[in-house]
Amino acid sequence: MARIFISYSRTDEPFARRLATSLSNMGADIWIDVEDIPAGMKWSSAIQQGLDSGDLLIVIISPESMSSRNVEDEWQYYLDNGKPVIPVLLKPAKIHFQLNRIQYIDFHRQPYDTALYQLYAELRRKGVYVNPNMADPAAAYQPSPHQFPPVTAPTPKPRRLPLLAVGVVGVLGLVLVGIVVVLALLASTNQQNNIAATATTPLNVVVEPTNTRQAAPTNTPTAAPTNAPRPGLDAPVTRNADWSPVLRDRNGIQMALVPIGCFTMGSSDEQIRFEHDLCRTVLGTCTGNADEAPPIQICFQQPFWIGRTEVTNAQYGSHGAFAGDNLPRTNITWEQAAAFCDSRGMRLPTEAEWEYAARGPDGLIFPWGNRPDSTRLNYCDRNCEFNWRDTGGNDGYAEPAPVGSYPTGASWVGALDMSGNVWEWTSTIYTAYPYQANDGREDRSNVNAKRTLRGSSWNWIASDATTTARDDYAGDFASSDWYGFRCARDFQPGDLNG
């Protein structure tokens, strides 16, 4: 178990003691001077011993601690030796510029238990594994007594067309009706029966885009002309319902085809409020989600493939090393995930590709729709060990579930487990929105950057499992038992043959 050194100003001792107790109840090994300096031992020698024995330092931020030379010496010693430091904001203060570069955990504006949950998550990210069942009994909140809160998801507002536009649309409609009638007559006399089949040809049997004129498979009712626009391949898909999943096996991994089209990446103010309402029913008060805005429209001019599920232990070649060959491969660094996808002729999906595959042109809040449903994902429900669990939900698993365990949670392209189970690495450096693919965030050579994770995991609450939720980890060489990945692949001529 990693040892945590708590650095604080003497005026903040009551809070430091409380935090130490909470972390100790989680099972953490804590060093704090009020408890761990033996009688008769020189204070400076004890502090040095504590610093050297610690693996991670938590520094409590307040005006007093920021003016304390002793506190500065402690956290500076850790930074100088390359050990992780987590700032905890107790009171507003002018933060030292070296600490200001590190994201702090806000205990000032948030309820204690909410901030403690975020501290727990940050500890896990840094490799300190604790069990927060008894983190702070005095401050514990009651989990939601029902499956999910009765929150109304945002719905698009209808738009009114000007009267002139209505008239024009009506005239165009009459013209189109006339065209359809003529086409039907032509089809009945077998003069152009190839035109009649154009609108009904199934996408999953369409011919790959090449310059040759190849007929559609003979099991289709009639052959579509090869120069007709094919929805999703030549023409953009504008509604989720207009696309039928297309699945293919590629190098031992089942992939789902993602068609060309546009979508809104990120959350509107209304969607962020919805997520906050969902979160507050569990944690009381919630902050965050600012990294999901401002939204921006992203368009894809070429289709691509994305893994239907997270990469499993069996696919990764970890038979016997991890329990369950069909469980998602976890404890994987970003570099290892990227290298695996490379070895299969694939790559990690960009953050934009991942979100498009999860929510589609409809901009869904969850892969299956705009309302949460505990039967469609693996999240922190009654089986979960943590005290923020939703006791009203039962997804059947306390930890990661075998991939594909929730078929009703599939996204519009047929991808599974895009909500919950394990967070998934993307190729994208964690950077503020709006997303711009050419601004350096897709620089794979930057090995020290934070990479974006998507999809949430088995030990997070439902509001973190939306299609827009983002998480980050500092550096490529970080891993966790709640981080996994899926691969993506560019569309190639011939992919739809056979």
SULQUIQUI-V215101 format. One record per helix or strand of 3 or more residues. SS is the DSSP state (A for helix, B for strand). FROM is the first residue (numbers start at 1). TO is the last residue. If there is no record, write none. Layout:
[[SS,FROM,TO] [SS,FROM,TO]]
//
This chain:
[[B,3,7] [A,10,25] [B,29,31] [A,33,36] [A,43,53] [B,56,61] [A,63,66] [A,69,80] [B,84,89] [A,97,100] [A,112,125] [A,132,134] [A,137,139] [A,163,188] [A,193,196] [A,198,200] [A,203,205] [A,240,242] [B,247,250] [B,253,258] [B,261,265] [A,269,283] [A,290,292] [B,296,300] [B,304,307] [A,313,316] [A,334,343] [A,351,359] [A,374,376] [A,407,409] [B,423,429] [B,451,454] [A,462,464] [B,470,473] [B,487,490]]
//
